[in-house]
Every structure is written in C-alpha cells, then in structure tokens.
Amino acid sequence: MVKAEKSIPTAVGFGISRPDQAYDMARKSDGVIVGSAIVRLCEKYGRDSVPYVSEYVREMKEAVRRADAEA
C-alpha cells in the first residue's frame, strides 16, 4: 500500500522466515529483512551455527534474486 501512495523504497521484515515468504515479499517491496530466524539458528547451533546460517542466507538470497529476475 505504501508503494501505491509514495515513491520511496520499502522493506518488509515481519514474519519473514522461509524462502517462499522472502520471494513473495521481494515481489512487493524493495527489500526483505530477516533477523529472528537467524537468531534462532544461532541459539540452536551455538558455535557450530555458521554453516547453518550460511545455507539459510543462501536460500533466502536465491529466493529474493528469483523474484527480482521475474520482475
């Protein structure tokens, strides 16, 4: 709704934790913010979280890029 009223960049950051959600929001906004899901991975895996966070970020990034390519 913001984009319909104003010509300003928009980002969505509530409830984004899966690649399909990132894809959907990337099609409707200029950015996707993910925080809590990464924190949860760090909490779950502790010092061993780097490969899990890396894979998660890669999947989210691919979803956003796919949405951008289809725009």
Buried (B, 14 or more C-beta within 10 A) or exposed (E): EEEEEEEEEEEBEEEBBBBEBBBBBBEEBEEBEBEEBBEEBBEEEEEEBEEBBEEBBEEBEEBBEBBEEEE
